[in-house]
Amino acid sequence: MKKISVIIIISITIMLLSSCVETHQYEYLYDETRIETIDIVYVEMDQDDLDITLIMSIDDMSEFIHEFNQIEFQKYLYVDQPTIYQKISIMITYDTNDIEIITYDAQEVFFDIDQTSRQGRFYCSKEVFEAFLQLYDEEIQID
């Protein structure tokens, strides 16, 4: 009887722990006070260069950041994640001229000083990201 009780307790614990999803607030490249501009953009790759189409600039950056910080992100546990290309994105420019491009399923930081880049590891629900962007432009649709 004791053995069965232990097995049941272990089974319940495993089920509870496996159903937990760890969520995070988005981790910016730099402190939020170093943000110079925030834009909603469409990003394409054009012969090894970024081709960024401006959709709109954000005027009230503090409100935007406050609302964006409410989105729950998860972290990829594997290396091969999606890219930022052919997607509507949030582009943050810092006081260093480094830019951070954020989509619902990919991020990439482009460093101005040495022209290198680094991918992020966060993702969130496509529907949640789209609803957030629609607060600023109702016509935004993420394909």
C-alpha positions in Angstrom: 0.0 0.0 0.0 2.8 2.4 0.9 4.5 1.7 -2.4 1.4 2.5 -4.4 0.9 5.8 -2.5 4.4 6.8 -3.3 4.0 6.0 -7.0 0.7 8.0 -7.1 2.3 11.0 -5.4 5.3 10.9 -7.8 3.0 10.5 -10.8 0.9 13.5 -9.7 4.0 15.6 -9.1 5.4 14.8 -12.6 2.0 15.6 -14.2 1.9 19.0 -12.4 5.4 19.9 -13.2 5.3 18.9 -16.8 2.2 21.1 -17.4 3.9 24.3 -16.0 5.1 26.7 -18.6 7.8 29.2 -17.5 7.1 32.6 -18.9 9.3 35.7 -18.9 9.0 39.4 -19.5 11.0 40.3 -22.6 14.7 41.0 -21.9 15.9 44.1 -23.7 19.4 44.5 -25.0 20.0 47.5 -22.8 18.1 49.3 -20.0 14.8 50.7 -21.2 16.1 54.3 -20.4 18.6 53.9 -23.3 15.8 53.5 -25.9 15.9 56.4 -28.4 13.1 55.3 -30.8 10.5 52.6 -31.3 9.0 51.8 -34.7 6.7 49.2 -36.1 8.4 47.9 -39.3 8.3 45.2 -41.9 11.7 43.5 -42.3 13.0 41.8 -45.5 16.4 40.4 -46.4 17.8 42.1 -49.6 21.0 40.5 -50.7 22.6 40.2 -47.3 21.3 43.6 -46.2 18.3 44.5 -44.1 15.4 46.1 -46.0 13.2 47.8 -43.4 9.9 49.4 -44.3 8.6 51.8 -41.7 4.9 51.2 -40.8 4.7 53.7 -38.0 6.8 55.4 -35.3 5.7 55.2 -31.7 5.3 58.6 -30.0 4.5 57.5 -26.4 7.4 55.1 -25.9 6.8 54.7 -22.1 3.2 53.5 -22.6 4.3 51.2 -25.4 7.0 49.7 -23.3 4.7 49.3 -20.3 2.1 47.5 -22.5 4.8 45.4 -24.2 6.2 44.3 -20.9 2.8 42.7 -20.1 3.3 40.1 -22.9 4.4 36.8 -21.5 7.3 35.3 -23.5 8.8 31.8 -23.4 12.4 30.9 -24.3 13.4 28.5 -27.0 15.3 25.6 -25.7 16.9 24.7 -29.0 19.2 26.6 -31.3 17.4 26.6 -34.7 14.7 29.2 -34.2 12.7 31.3 -36.8 14.1 34.5 -38.3 12.9 38.1 -38.2 12.5 38.3 -42.0 9.3 38.7 -43.9 7.5 39.8 -40.7 6.0 42.8 -39.1 8.3 43.7 -36.2 9.0 46.1 -33.4 12.3 47.9 -34.0 14.0 49.5 -31.0 17.0 51.9 -31.6 19.2 52.5 -28.6 21.5 55.5 -27.8 24.4 53.4 -29.2 22.7 53.1 -32.6 22.3 49.4 -32.0 18.9 48.1 -33.1 16.8 45.3 -31.8 14.1 43.8 -34.0 11.4 41.8 -32.2 8.8 39.6 -33.8 6.4 37.1 -32.1 8.8 34.3 -32.7 12.2 35.7 -33.3 14.6 38.6 -32.3 17.8 39.9 -33.7 20.1 42.6 -32.4 22.3 44.5 -34.9 25.4 46.1 -33.3 26.5 49.4 -34.9 30.1 49.4 -33.7 31.2 46.2 -35.5 28.3 45.5 -37.8 27.6 42.1 -36.2 24.3 40.6 -35.1 23.0 38.2 -32.5 19.7 36.3 -32.4 17.4 36.3 -29.3 15.6 33.3 -27.8 12.1 34.5 -27.0 8.7 33.8 -28.5 5.1 34.5 -27.6 1.7 33.8 -29.1 1.2 35.1 -32.6 -2.3 36.2 -31.7 -1.1 38.1 -28.6 1.6 39.9 -30.5 -0.8 40.8 -33.3 -3.4 42.1 -30.8 -0.7 44.2 -29.1 0.4 45.8 -32.4 -3.3 46.4 -33.3 -3.5 48.7 -30.3 -1.4 51.1 -32.5 -2.7 50.3 -35.9 -5.9 48.3 -36.3 -5.0 47.2 -39.8 -1.9 45.3 -38.8 -2.2 41.6 -39.7 0.5 39.0 -39.1 0.6 36.4 -41.8 
